[in-house]
């Protein structure tokens, strides 16, 4: 995730970050510029269509469809941002639950072996969830404390180990039945958070909707030179690629943030959040 000062307008305008959409779009923008120049040359110098009027009305189509495409892109961007923000709330809940569980474990005054287990297991769940959302596996250091089967759902295995340890503490009369219920409630939230994150990752925007927007943008932009060349002339060469940049950038941004758990520049700071959980749990139980 990029950290920035929203008040620094000059840096936004003149600095091109590696995550800027123009880096991804410039080959297509150059192609559209060449295409627009070719259409302008053919219509103005070869076919001499400037003397006719019927093709000038092509611009009416773009006036009518401009509102439609803007509404589609607004909905697309808002939907993706809702997924991004929902993911951030889930990771915030993971941080809070981890801290609360560590604080309650600390208050129980357990022996050092039990404290060391929870000091390791609570952050391990966060790291395991992070790698699981990125379709990777996390075994972690000191893996002998929690045995992991790489062929199964690793976050579930970590949560199962924590719950089993809590039930063992109650069985050995180290915690009461009431304390067992309180601790189990916190651990169950881990699974709820995992399910919420999986819902975001495994449910992308419907393919037909995403494909339609891309085709719509392409057809809309590629037909602009045919009608605009009579009023703009060769100025369609820079103007049409700029319109493509604006419209396609909104779609690219929406694509990037709709799955916020990856490592793209605008994704959530999942690594930082997991490191903070490990740090804070270590401070509480240290």
Phi, psi and omega in degrees: 000139182272124174267132186207165175259112185294349181271353182271082183296321185298318180293327178292320187284317190256350180259129178256109179278158180298341179270357181297138184293339181296334179293323179279332188264346189299324177299318179291324178295319178297318180297318179293323178296316178296317179298316180297318178297321178295317178296318180298317181295314183296315183289321185274323189252333184259304180276339181052049182284354180297340181278348179258171183240340188296322183282344177295336183282359176302327180300337178298325178299318182291327176296320181287321184275346181301319179294320181296313183292327178293320178294320178297316182289325176297313178298318180298314181293317180296320179297316180294320179294323177300320178294318179298314182290324176298319177297321179295321178295322179294319178292326174295320177295322177299318178298314182294317180296319180298316179295315182298318179296319179296320179296319180291322177296320179298321183289344182281345180056050178283169178288166189298326180296318179291318180297318179297324178298310181290329177297329178272319190287322184296309176294331180299325178296318180298314180292321178296321178294318179301310181291326178297319179292338177261013178060040175236177180242143180233121178254327174077169176283162180051044184293350179291340179289326177225113180283132185240133173260112185297344181273000182240177181291106188293315177304322177296323179294321178293315179298321178297320179296320179294314180297318180298321179294321180294318179294326177294321177298320179289323179295325179274008178063030176271340173224158181274173178296321179295319178294325176299316180296318181295314181293320180296326178297320178294316183294324180296334178292332176303313181293323177298318179295318179300316179297321178295318178294320178295325178299318180292315184291321188268001181235081179287171173301137181310137185302315183300322181292313180295318180294321180297317181298317180297316179294321180298313179298316182297312181294320180300313183287320186289339179265355181299315184299331185299321181262330186279342185298333182285332179261336183250341182064223181283359174292348176295339182298313176275332188286315182297316175298327177295318177297319175301317180301315182295310184290314182291330179296321178298319178292319180295319179297317179298320178298321185289322187266354181290337171242091193277006186260002180276200185247019176293162186299327183260008177283171181292150179282064186297319180299316180296319179296317179295319178296322178293322177299315179298319180294313185288321176296321177297322178292321182288316185263358183290000000 
